[in-house]
Amino acid sequence: MNGITSMQRSSTSYADYGKFASGKKVNRAADGAAELAIIQKQETQTRSYKAGENNIGAAKDMLNVADGAMSGITDYLQKIRELGVRASNTATITDAERTSIQAQIEQYKQGISDIAKQTSFNTKPLLDGTSQKYNIMTDATGNGMKITTADATLQALGIADFDVTKDFDLTQVDDALARVSAGRSGMGAQSNALEYAYRYSTNTRLNVTAGKSRLEDLDYGQAVSEQKKKQTLQQYAFFMQKKQMEQRTRAAANFLVS
């Protein structure tokens, strides 16, 4: 009986020391099966929310890359428009000068084409028109968003055949500028939506983590107090057991003497 009691005390002591070492009051099913199941579920949720936040961050980075590239395209288009305005002055511009202006315009058009072809994120093309939609998982429940970039090729912008040496219309360039502006506005709206989703996910994850901590984390002050109480009770039980053994020994000795 004493051996069993000693083993029980030892097991309890090891469990208590395990809690102190880990800083957690629930380390195994024996510490609370229901609590452990909830904790494990919450851990899965927090990891999923964190993964969603990483996805959102990557999507925002992708949109920032696309927007920066579109800004460069805007600069090229504005330069093309300036040259177009200059070339439209038939009173002072000669055909040779107009040809020279068109050569500059072709360089800017090539710059736009290069940006559209080369802009990518993690090897995924963003502005060449081949892959403009991406699905992003944003939270632990599997909800997601569709991210759309823009087609910034010369054909999509409508300026592939813009040529000031022929009859031309500056509204071609104005329309291209409007398309780029609309594309950037759309990406900006998506970036704002991603930011909202990120804040929601972060706030939810922190709340779940707080709930998990309340179930799992050890209150050291309370634990130390309970440990001291257990030790006091064990010492008292040992003292009483020892006293009983001494009384039995004396009783046995008195019986033999008598």
URFENBEL-V63698 format. One line per field, one symbol per residue. phi: phi as a letter, one per 40 degrees, with the letter a starting at -180 (. if undefined). burial: + if it has 16 or more other ideal C-beta (glycine too) atoms within 10 Angstrom, else -. Layout:
phi=???
burial=???
This chain:
phi=.cccccccccccccccccccccgbcbbaccciccccccccccccccccccccccccdccccccccccccccccdcccccccdcccccccccbcccccccccccccccccccccccccccabfgccbbcgcabbbcbcbaccgcabcbbcbcbcdcccgbdbcaccbcbbccdcccccccccccccccccccccccccccccccccccccccccccbcccccccccccccccccccccccccccccccccccccccccc
burial=---------------+--+----++++----+---+-++--+--++-++--++-++--++-++-+++-++--++-++-+++-++--+----------+--++-++--++-+++-++--+++---+++++--+-+-+++++---++-+-++++++-++-+--+++---+---++--++-++--++--+--++--+--++-++--++--++--+--++-+----------------------------------------
